[in-house]
Amino acid sequence: MLKNILNVSGVQELSKNDQKEFMGGVPVLIPRSCDVVCRTAPRGTDCGPSHCPGVCDGHGGYYNI
């Protein structure tokens, strides 16, 4: 498959060093937990990670959706 991809016009293979440099420049965003976000957030503010999303209740608490 790599050979087929490299045959496409304008494509070049990246060295291991280039790959590390490229991937190293991508920040990883970690969402803050609902406990932290909802202390001061208004009602309806989304919180939590994608596998366990929640919504702030406006009183310092939250509920999972």
Secondary structure in CASP SS format (residue, H / E / C, confidence):
PFRMAT SS
TARGET T0000
AUTHOR 0000-0000-0000
METHOD secondary structure of the structure
MODEL  1
M C 1.00
L H 1.00
K H 1.00
N H 1.00
I H 1.00
L H 1.00
N C 1.00
V C 1.00
S C 1.00
G C 1.00
V C 1.00
Q C 1.00
E C 1.00
L C 1.00
S C 1.00
K H 1.00
N H 1.00
D H 1.00
Q H 1.00
K H 1.00
E H 1.00
F H 1.00
M H 1.00
G H 1.00
G C 1.00
V C 1.00
P C 1.00
V C 1.00
L C 1.00
I C 1.00
P C 1.00
R C 1.00
S C 1.00
C H 1.00
D H 1.00
V H 1.00
V H 1.00
C C 1.00
R C 1.00
T C 1.00
A C 1.00
P C 1.00
R C 1.00
G C 1.00
T C 1.00
D E 1.00
C E 1.00
G C 1.00
P C 1.00
S C 1.00
H C 1.00
C C 1.00
P C 1.00
G E 1.00
V E 1.00
C E 1.00
D C 1.00
G C 1.00
H C 1.00
G C 1.00
G C 1.00
Y E 1.00
Y E 1.00
N E 1.00
I C 1.00
END
